[in-house]
Amino acid sequence: METEVMVEVEGDVAVVTLNRPQRMNAVNHALRSRLIESLAMLNRDERVRAVVLAGAGDKAFCAGQDLDEAAAVGWQQIVPWLNQQRAMYQAVRDLDKPCVAAVRGVAAGAGFQLALCADWRITTADARWGQPEVKAGLASIVGSYLMTLHVGHTHNVQMSLSGDLVSGQRAFDIGLVTELCQEGQLLSAAMARARKLAALPPTAVRLSKQRLRAMTQPGFDEACVAGIRSQLECYADGEPQRVMAEFLNKRSAKEPQ
């Protein structure tokens, strides 16, 4: 039986793969829970000195929230649902060992935010990065905060308000991405970087990561609280439900009966 998150350990590097390629690795409850558990386990494993986070298939690192799940969420479930999302991002932030995101294809919404929580982002020039929440009737809150850690206000406003995705080349040019590589070399480049980071003295790395986390934790916490308030208002307005229902109806019409 396939699992929503696969973990393979190669020497002192763990490769964690989001494994829902038929849904472009979209985040649902099972994937979210398994990812949180896997990262916590690897954080405790002293043999693992670095983590590579990747997505299965050729289309996406992670295309965001699973719309089947998101469309079924009523306003009464918004708070626990978003707190689960927060826990997933926090699991990446809580890693005391370096985390390299290997992004092929689309990194959007929750996938975009997962990648921004990693320490090192490697992608290809034609990958697609972005924060499309506004197009689904949702406010751009946590993603816009995470972007402040990487890009200036002009680029943040452009991506948060338009909801448009940008190319991997553009993401690299504005500072969202650490490193570009050729399509066929993505995983090998991510592994090479992870091994270099794994070779560094672990105590110094752990303390540096803890300090970086401490500097950004108050802002992250505030953004998550603000996100709950904002999405409650969006759902009360009914726009997310309408947009997601339209998308799911169109998808259903295209699928073979």
C-alpha positions in Angstrom: 0.0 0.0 0.0 1.4 3.4 -1.0 1.9 6.0 1.6 1.2 9.7 1.1 4.8 10.5 2.3 7.8 8.3 1.5 11.0 8.4 3.5 14.3 7.0 2.3 17.6 7.4 4.2 20.8 7.5 2.1 23.8 7.7 4.4 23.3 10.7 6.6 20.6 12.3 4.3 16.9 11.5 4.4 14.8 12.1 1.3 11.1 12.9 2.2 8.8 12.7 -0.8 5.3 13.9 -1.0 3.6 11.1 -2.7 0.2 12.0 -4.3 1.3 12.5 -7.9 -2.2 11.8 -9.2 -3.3 15.0 -7.4 0.0 16.9 -8.0 1.0 16.1 -4.3 -1.8 18.3 -3.0 -2.0 18.4 0.8 -4.8 16.4 2.5 -5.2 15.2 6.0 -3.2 12.0 5.5 -0.3 13.7 3.8 -0.2 16.4 6.4 -0.2 14.0 9.3 2.3 11.7 7.8 4.7 14.6 6.9 4.5 15.9 10.5 5.2 12.5 11.9 8.1 11.8 9.5 9.9 15.1 10.1 9.6 14.7 13.8 11.0 11.2 13.6 13.9 12.3 11.4 14.7 15.2 13.7 15.1 12.7 16.6 17.3 10.4 14.5 21.0 11.3 15.2 22.1 9.4 12.1 20.3 11.8 9.9 22.2 15.1 9.4 20.1 16.7 6.6 16.7 16.3 4.9 15.7 16.7 1.2 12.0 17.5 0.7 10.7 16.6 -2.8 7.5 15.7 -4.6 6.7 12.6 -6.6 6.1 12.7 -10.3 7.0 15.3 -12.9 4.2 17.8 -12.6 4.5 19.2 -9.1 6.4 19.6 -5.9 3.1 20.4 -4.3 0.1 22.2 -5.9 -1.3 23.3 -2.6 -4.4 22.3 -0.6 -6.4 19.3 -1.8 -9.6 21.1 -3.1 -11.8 18.1 -2.3 -10.8 18.5 1.4 -10.8 22.3 1.4 -14.3 22.5 -0.3 -15.7 20.2 2.4 -14.5 22.4 5.3 -17.2 24.5 6.9 -16.6 27.6 9.0 -16.9 25.5 12.1 -13.8 23.5 11.1 -11.7 26.4 9.9 -9.8 26.9 13.1 -8.7 23.2 13.7 -8.0 22.8 9.9 -5.7 25.8 9.8 -4.0 24.8 13.0 -3.2 21.5 11.3 -1.7 23.5 8.4 0.3 25.5 10.9 1.7 22.4 12.5 2.8 21.1 9.1 4.8 24.3 8.4 6.1 24.3 11.9 7.4 20.7 11.5 9.7 21.9 8.7 10.7 25.0 10.7 11.4 22.8 13.8 14.0 20.7 12.0 17.4 21.1 13.8 19.2 19.8 10.7 19.3 21.5 7.3 16.3 21.0 4.9 16.7 21.3 1.2 13.5 21.6 -0.9 13.9 20.1 -4.4 11.1 21.8 -6.4 10.1 20.3 -9.8 7.0 21.7 -11.6 4.5 23.6 -9.5 5.0 24.9 -5.9 1.8 26.8 -5.2 -0.1 27.8 -2.0 0.6 25.3 0.7 3.4 23.8 -1.4 4.9 27.2 -2.0 4.8 27.8 1.8 6.4 24.5 2.6 9.3 25.3 0.3 9.7 28.7 1.9 10.0 27.0 5.3 13.0 25.0 4.1 16.5 26.3 4.4 17.6 25.8 0.8 15.4 25.8 -2.3 16.6 24.3 -5.5 14.5 24.4 -8.7 14.5 24.5 -12.4 14.1 27.6 -14.6 10.7 26.5 -15.9 9.2 25.5 -12.5 6.1 27.5 -11.3 6.1 29.2 -8.0 3.3 31.2 -6.3 0.7 32.2 -3.9 -2.7 31.9 -5.7 -5.0 32.0 -2.7 -6.8 35.2 -3.8 -7.9 33.5 -6.9 -9.7 30.9 -4.7 -11.3 33.6 -2.6 -8.8 33.3 0.3 -6.7 36.0 1.8 -2.9 35.7 1.4 -1.7 35.9 5.0 0.8 33.2 6.0 2.3 33.0 2.6 2.7 36.8 2.4 4.5 36.7 5.8 6.9 34.0 4.7 7.7 35.9 1.6 8.9 38.9 3.8 11.7 36.6 4.9 13.0 36.3 1.3 11.8 39.1 -1.0 11.1 42.8 -0.9 7.6 44.4 -0.5 7.1 45.1 -4.2 7.5 41.4 -5.2 5.4 40.3 -2.2 2.6 42.6 -3.2 2.7 41.5 -6.8 2.5 37.8 -5.9 0.1 38.0 -3.0 -2.4 40.3 -4.8 -2.3 38.9 -8.3 -2.1 35.2 -7.3 -0.1 34.7 -10.5 2.7 32.0 -10.5 6.2 33.0 -11.6 8.8 30.9 -13.2 11.6 29.2 -11.3 14.0 31.6 -13.1 12.0 34.6 -11.8 11.8 33.1 -8.3 15.6 32.8 -8.3 16.1 36.3 -9.6 14.0 37.9 -6.9 15.4 35.8 -4.0 12.8 33.1 -3.4 15.0 30.3 -4.7 18.6 29.6 -3.5 19.8 27.6 -6.6 18.8 26.8 -10.1 19.7 23.5 -11.9 18.9 21.6 -15.1 15.7 19.5 -15.2 17.4 16.1 -15.1 19.8 17.1 -12.3 17.3 18.3 -9.7 17.4 15.5 -7.2 21.2 14.9 -7.6 21.8 18.7 -7.0 19.6 18.6 -3.9 21.4 15.5 -2.6 24.8 17.1 -3.3 23.8 20.2 -1.4 22.3 18.2 1.5 25.5 16.2 1.8 27.6 19.4 2.0 25.3 20.7 4.7 25.3 17.4 6.5 29.1 17.4 6.7 29.1 20.6 8.8 29.5 20.4 12.6 26.0 19.4 13.8 25.9 21.4 17.0 26.8 24.7 15.3 24.2 24.0 12.6 21.5 23.1 15.2 22.2 26.3 17.3 22.2 28.4 14.2 18.9 27.0 13.0 17.4 27.5 16.5 18.5 31.1 16.4 17.1 31.7 12.9 13.8 30.1 14.1 13.7 32.2 17.2 14.1 35.4 15.1 11.2 34.6 12.9 8.8 32.7 15.2 6.9 35.7 16.6 6.1 36.9 13.1 5.1 33.4 12.0 2.9 32.9 15.0 1.2 36.2 14.5 0.6 35.5 10.8 -1.0 32.1 11.6 -3.4 33.8 14.0 -4.2 36.5 11.5 -4.7 33.8 8.9 -7.4 32.2 10.9 -9.2 35.5 11.4 -9.0 36.3 7.8 -10.1 32.9 6.4 -13.0 32.8 8.8 -14.2 36.1 7.2 -13.6 34.8 3.7 -15.6 31.6 4.4 -18.4 33.7 5.9 -18.5 35.6 2.7 -18.9 32.3 0.8 -16.4 33.1 -2.0 -14.0 30.2 -1.4 -16.8 27.7 -1.4 -18.2 29.1 -4.7 -14.8 29.1 -6.5 -13.8 25.7 -5.3 -17.2 24.2 -6.2 -16.9 25.6 -9.7 -13.4 24.1 -10.1 -14.5 20.7 -8.8 -17.5 20.7 -11.1 -15.4 21.5 -14.1 -12.8 18.8 -13.1 -15.6 16.2 -12.7 -17.0 17.0 -16.1 -13.6 16.3 -17.7 -13.0 13.0 -15.9 -14.0 9.8 -17.7 -17.3 8.5 -16.4 
